[in-house]
């Protein structure tokens, strides 16, 4: 049963997209960062000893204030504050995109693209609400995989500068979609950010993805979703075709 839902917001990391580790791919990205900064020492060692510890400090700040810093601020304040500012600012977007690749290649989960297309065909309004650094990656991916037409709104913390569980990032998506919060569902993997934030924004339904092998978070009354799924395609079991009066795409 869809509980009168006609709009579905989805998370990206570990929800619609998953990481595929590839050491060569990851090390090439570390080389890009070192080259942009003019570092001549081993790029992998530089990344591990300098960039990663500094990013840990940044992440603690971001999670404390529910905020994502603009790319230039990320690099000039936290990650490369001791390098020439002009050089850092000029390369900030490229280095942020490379930083994301240092974690592995991000690909759509099995059955993810097909499920998105089918939910759209069934009449649901779809939107992305995601926390991530960088402003290039998602746009490039949506165009490359041909998925942009299916999403009415794409809200990224790297663009609106607000991170989940702050409800404002959900409000932006609701406003852009013209959606009723009570008739909107959020699908994500992180109970303490995705689900808590969706509830704080007044969304009418929440679904948590638990892919096999992923760490299971403690479920509390505050972060308990309405449903758990282990495959993205299981959304099709929760959301049947909408009638003509509710169909957003007919």
N, C-alpha and C positions, 0 to 999 in steps of 0.2 A: 504493500500500500504506500502511495506517495504522500499521504497526509496533506493533500491539497497543494502540493508543491508544483510551481511552474517555472522556477528559476534555480539553477544549480551553479554554485561557485566551487571551483576546484583549486587546490594547492598544486604546486609543481614538484618540488623535491621530495622523493620517496613516496609520491602519490601518482601524479600523471607521468613523471619522469623519474628514472632511476640512474644510478651511477654504474658505469662499466669500467672497472679498473684496467689501466693499460700503462705500464711503467714508462715505456718510451714516449707515449703521448703526454704523460704527466711531467716527465723530465724536460721535454721540449718546451713546455710552458714555463718551467722554471728558468730555462735558458733565455726565453723572451724577456722575462722580468729583469734578469741580470744585464742583458744587453741594453735594455731601455735606460737603466741606471748607470751604465758605463762600468759595471763591475767586471773585473778581469779574472777574479779567482773562480774556483769551482762553483758553478751556478747552483748545483743541487745543495752543496754544503752551505752556500750563502742563504739560500731559501730556508733551509732547516734551522740555521743558527740565528738568522736575523728576521726574516719576514714572518715566519710562522709564530715565534714568540710574541712579536709585536701585534700580529693579527689576533692572538688570544686576548691581549689587553683590549684591543678595539672591540672585540666581540662582547667582552664583559660590560663595556660601556653601552654598547648597542642594546643588549638585553636588559640592562638596568633602566634605560630611558625610553625603550620601545622606539628607537630611532635608527635610521640608516643614514650614514654620512654621505654627502656627494662624493663622487670619485676623487676629485682634486683634494678635498679635505681629508679623505681617507688616507691618501698617500702623503700629503704634506704634514699632517698632524700626527699620524700614527705609524705608517709603514716605512716611509723614507724621508723623515723629517731632517736627516743629516746629509741629504744630497741636495745639489743645486735646485732651488725651487722652480725656476723656469723649466728646467729639464723634466722635473717630476710632473709638473702640471701638464706639460705638452704630451706626456706619455701616459697620463693617469688612466684614460679609458682603455688603452691597449693593455696596460698592466693589470687592470681589474679583470678584463676578459681572460687574460692569461692566468691570473690567480684562480679563477673558477676552474680552469682546465687542469690545474695542479692536483685536483682531487679526483680526476678521472673524467671519462667521456660520459656526458648525460644523454640518455636516449629515452624515447617514449616506452613506457612499460608495455609488456605483452598485452595486446588487445586494446591498448589505450586509444589509439587513433580511431579505430573502428567503433569503439564505444562512444567517443565524442561525436562522431558523425551520426551515429544512430540516435543518440539523445537529442541532437539537433533535429533530425528527421522526425522524431516523435513530438516535436513542438516545444521543447524546453529552451528557455533563454540561458545561455552559458557565459560564464565569465571566469577569469583567472584572478586569484588573489594570492600573492606569493611574496615571501621574504627572500631576497637575494641581493648580492652586491653586483653592481655593473648595470649599464643601460643598453648594451649591445646585444647580449646573448639571446634574450627571449624574442626580440623582434626578428633576429636572424633565423632562429629556430622555427618560429611560426611561418615565416615565408618559405623556408627550405622544405618543411614538411607539409606545406599546403593547408595548415590548420587555422590560419588567421580568420577566414570567413565565418568560422563557427563560434567565435567569441565576441560578444557585444562589448565587453569591457576587459581590459588587461591592467590590473593594478599591481604594481611592483613597489616594494619598499624602497628600492634604489631610485625610483622616480618620485613617488609621493613623500618619501623620507620618513614614513611611519611604519613601524613593525608590528606584527601581531604579538601579543593578543590585544593591542590597542584597538578599540572598535572603529576608529575613524577610517582605517583602510577598507573595512567592509562597507562603511557608509558611502565612500567614494564609488565603490562598485554598484551599490544599490541605486545611487543617484544616476549614474551613467546608464544603467539598465532600465531605469524607471520601474524598479521592482518593489514589491511589497515584502518587507522583512519576514512577515509571518508565513509567506508562501515561498521562501527561499531556503535552500539547503546548502550547507558547506561540507565539502569532502576534503579531508586532510589526514595526515599521519601523526601529527604531534598533538597529543591530548592537551598539554598545558599551554600551547600557543593557539593552534588551529581551533580546537573545540571550545576552549575557554573564551577566546576572542569572538567566535561566532555567536556564542550564547550572550556575551556582553552586548553585542550589536543587535540582539533581539531576533536572530534568525530562527525560523520555525522548526528546523530539523538539522541534525548533524550526523555525519557518517565518518567513521575512522577507518583508515586502511592499515591493516596489519599484514605486511608481506612476510612470508616464511623467512626465518633467519634474522629478522630485525628485532632489536631490543624492545621488550614490552614495558611500557610505562605503567606505573601504579594508577589504577582507576579510582577516582574519588567522586563524590557527589557533584563537585564543581566541574570536573572535566569528563564526565561520563557521556559518551555519544548515544544517540538513539540506536545506531546500528554499527556493527563491526563487519568489515569485509576483508577477504584475503586475496581477492583478484579484482582489478579495476572493472572488469567486465560484469561483475556482480551488480553494478549499478543498474544494469538493464533489468534485473529482477526486482529492484526497488521502485523503478520509475517506468511504468507502462506508458503507451501512447496517450497523449492528452486529447481530450475532446475538443471540438471546434471552438467552444467558448473560451478555452484556456490555451489553445495552441498559439504560441508566440511567433511561430515562423511560417504558419500556413497562409 
